[in-house]
Amino acid sequence: MTPSPAFPVSDPLIMLAPMAGVTDSPFRRLAHDYGCPLSWTEMVASRELLRERARGVDPRLGGGAAAGRAGPFAVQLAGCDPLIMAEAARRVEGAGAELIDINMGCPVRKVVGGLGGSALMRDLPLAARILEAVVGAVTLPVSLKMRLGWDDASRNAVELARLAESAGISRLTVHGRTRAQMYDGRADWPAIGLVKRAVSLPVIANGDVTNLSEAREILAVTGADGVMIGRAALGAPWLPGAIARAIAAGTRETPPPALAERAAVMAAHLEGLLACHGLERGLKTSRKHMGWYARTMPQGADFRAAYMAAADAGAARRVLNHFTALWQSAPPSASQESRQRAVLKNPTPEDTSPDRPREEAA
């Protein structure tokens, strides 16, 4: 595989998915610290971006050395108007973005109701105009994330992939479900392989990859050039990097970090959120992340209950410090707890509980 300009040199390429409400700068920084080659911002609505209300490209969430992390500053855009999408692409290029991805895969009602996301797979002429407009507006590599189609009666991923290739798209990511499936059932990995064989572009496979063995299996089944990790990274920002290192080295799966290290990650994540979003919003955002971390920690239910009751950042720190002391004294066997016991159920898009992302999760 010959990488597109500005894409990390990694074969296969392991990516962290764009997840709204999740992959802000603090989360991406942790993933990069653990060796994830490429991560994407939260999905940024192009129309809102032009109204200067998109958090995903706020200077606090920017890329490169200024953000204290390695890896390209990669932004995912969503929208349904070619002119607005093109102007948004120019805006993020001017803000320092190095990569742009176009979202044609989000199945959430709010997005498809506005004719964006996977709704564009029902209007391929409009999808093609958007692709051409964005590619023509910037000098950056532009990629596309999509699903298999709107439903089983209209699986048109191959057709959209060919249109993308003709428009100058540099890379595809295919989630192996239709919009009608939302997050239910199993991702259809062989169908991703059909897309891979239909174009000469690099193709990234996405859907139901939670560990190293599944990453290797999806690569074998699809012939894809890489893997995008989504929900499995919730509460485990080290996972994409661990998979990337193991595949590159040809080694076996390693256990998750020891309890003390996981507690340190949790503390760093909390401080990153507070610094990024401010005390009130940072604390609110941290609750769902701490709920995800708690799923693999001893006394996780007790920790979660205490943390959710913390009224301010100081109280949250005290709860975390208290349980960190308990985890540090836990028997060694506890630190070998399997991450796979805590893989999240498919999130419901409208679910706004602290445990689940509200929007698209790959």
WOJO-V233287 format. One record per residue. RES is the residue in one letter. PSI is psi in whole degrees, 0 to 359 (NA if undefined). D_CENTER is the distance of its C-alpha to the mean C-alpha in Angstrom with 2 decimals. Layout:
res->(RES/RES)
psi->(PSI/PSI)
d_center->(D_CENTER/D_CENTER)
This chain:
res->(M/T/P/S/P/A/F/P/V/S/D/P/L/I/M/L/A/P/M/A/G/V/T/D/S/P/F/R/R/L/A/H/D/Y/G/C/P/L/S/W/T/E/M/V/A/S/R/E/L/L/R/E/R/A/R/G/V/D/P/R/L/G/G/G/A/A/A/G/R/A/G/P/F/A/V/Q/L/A/G/C/D/P/L/I/M/A/E/A/A/R/R/V/E/G/A/G/A/E/L/I/D/I/N/M/G/C/P/V/R/K/V/V/G/G/L/G/G/S/A/L/M/R/D/L/P/L/A/A/R/I/L/E/A/V/V/G/A/V/T/L/P/V/S/L/K/M/R/L/G/W/D/D/A/S/R/N/A/V/E/L/A/R/L/A/E/S/A/G/I/S/R/L/T/V/H/G/R/T/R/A/Q/M/Y/D/G/R/A/D/W/P/A/I/G/L/V/K/R/A/V/S/L/P/V/I/A/N/G/D/V/T/N/L/S/E/A/R/E/I/L/A/V/T/G/A/D/G/V/M/I/G/R/A/A/L/G/A/P/W/L/P/G/A/I/A/R/A/I/A/A/G/T/R/E/T/P/P/P/A/L/A/E/R/A/A/V/M/A/A/H/L/E/G/L/L/A/C/H/G/L/E/R/G/L/K/T/S/R/K/H/M/G/W/Y/A/R/T/M/P/Q/G/A/D/F/R/A/A/Y/M/A/A/A/D/A/G/A/A/R/R/V/L/N/H/F/T/A/L/W/Q/S/A/P/P/S/A/S/Q/E/S/R/Q/R/A/V/L/K/N/P/T/P/E/D/T/S/P/D/R/P/R/E/E/A/A)
psi->(132/112/146/154/139/354/144/145/100/128/107/161/126/128/152/128/152/124/117/133/3/303/58/183/315/320/316/324/318/316/317/322/330/11/13/123/329/133/155/149/168/153/128/121/122/320/319/325/317/343/7/42/14/116/330/338/18/143/329/339/19/184/184/196/329/333/2/29/162/169/158/154/103/122/134/129/147/148/176/4/118/319/317/320/319/316/322/320/317/322/314/330/317/334/0/5/145/341/146/137/141/128/113/30/342/128/1/139/316/323/310/334/333/13/21/188/223/348/334/342/353/355/76/326/318/318/317/321/322/314/313/321/316/314/320/346/342/166/358/157/136/128/173/133/131/175/189/341/185/315/182/338/350/55/100/28/322/317/316/322/319/322/319/317/318/330/350/13/141/340/148/144/129/119/129/41/159/169/322/331/340/249/13/163/190/145/140/90/317/327/328/322/326/321/316/318/346/344/166/0/153/139/131/129/140/138/116/33/113/353/179/315/322/325/315/322/316/326/318/318/319/336/16/165/359/180/137/126/129/259/332/341/355/121/7/64/346/346/310/319/321/318/317/315/318/320/317/323/349/33/174/169/139/154/162/165/154/162/318/321/320/320/322/322/317/317/316/322/316/311/323/319/319/319/324/315/352/165/314/307/325/318/316/316/325/335/316/321/316/328/321/315/320/336/337/13/143/145/31/322/321/316/313/315/316/320/318/336/351/126/339/177/323/316/322/319/319/320/314/319/320/312/331/319/321/318/325/336/5/153/150/327/332/329/350/11/136/130/327/342/344/17/133/148/161/124/141/128/322/359/122/20/159/345/347/143/145/327/205/131/126/NA)
d_center->(22.62/23.21/20.11/19.86/20.99/18.72/16.21/16.35/19.15/17.84/19.05/17.10/13.96/11.12/7.64/4.48/2.06/3.06/4.37/8.03/10.02/7.68/6.06/9.64/11.82/13.01/9.86/8.92/12.65/12.90/10.44/12.55/15.65/15.13/14.89/11.36/12.53/9.76/6.63/6.02/7.46/7.33/9.11/12.62/15.64/18.09/21.15/20.17/19.33/22.88/24.11/22.56/20.57/16.95/15.51/12.62/15.43/17.84/19.68/18.62/14.97/16.02/15.50/17.92/20.66/21.19/18.01/19.14/16.45/16.43/14.48/14.27/13.39/11.03/10.93/9.91/13.07/14.35/18.04/21.08/23.72/24.09/25.96/23.60/20.55/22.64/23.69/20.20/19.26/22.43/21.60/18.29/20.12/22.84/20.57/19.69/16.58/16.80/14.44/13.77/11.78/13.42/11.95/14.44/12.52/11.92/14.74/15.28/18.97/18.85/16.93/18.94/22.01/21.81/21.64/18.13/15.06/16.43/19.87/20.26/20.66/23.91/25.18/24.76/27.32/25.33/22.08/24.12/25.49/22.13/21.03/24.40/24.44/21.19/22.08/25.56/24.65/23.02/23.67/20.05/18.39/16.70/14.38/13.76/11.28/13.53/14.84/18.21/20.07/21.12/22.98/24.92/27.76/25.82/23.52/23.49/20.46/22.99/24.77/21.78/20.76/24.33/24.37/21.28/23.09/26.22/24.52/23.39/19.68/18.79/16.06/14.65/11.68/13.17/12.00/15.22/16.22/18.17/17.66/20.63/19.01/16.17/14.67/18.13/19.78/18.58/16.51/19.17/18.56/21.95/21.16/18.32/21.15/23.32/21.03/20.94/24.72/25.27/24.03/24.36/20.92/18.35/16.15/12.83/12.89/10.30/11.35/12.97/12.40/13.00/15.26/17.03/19.55/17.21/15.37/18.91/20.00/17.47/18.36/21.98/21.92/20.14/21.32/17.91/17.28/14.01/11.29/7.56/6.65/4.97/7.76/9.86/8.31/9.45/12.67/12.26/10.48/13.08/12.06/10.19/13.11/15.62/14.82/15.01/18.28/19.80/19.34/20.72/23.59/24.25/24.42/23.94/21.23/21.80/21.85/19.41/20.78/24.06/24.35/25.58/22.67/20.16/22.30/22.18/18.38/18.62/21.28/19.49/16.44/18.99/20.86/17.92/17.07/20.80/21.26/18.43/19.09/22.66/24.33/24.21/20.74/19.34/21.14/20.03/16.31/17.05/18.58/15.62/14.11/17.64/17.98/15.16/16.75/20.09/19.54/20.35/22.93/26.67/27.97/24.45/25.84/28.37/25.94/23.67/26.78/28.13/24.99/24.54/28.21/27.91/29.22/28.15/26.32/29.43/29.65/26.02/26.76/29.93/28.30/25.76/28.67/30.82/28.46/27.57/31.31/31.40/28.54/30.20/33.36/31.82/33.19/31.44/30.68/28.35/25.99/25.61/24.14/21.81/18.11/18.38/20.79/18.13/15.39/14.52/16.21/14.57/13.85/16.28/14.94/17.87/17.78/17.83/18.77/17.52/15.99/13.52/10.88/13.00/10.99/8.77/6.84/6.52)
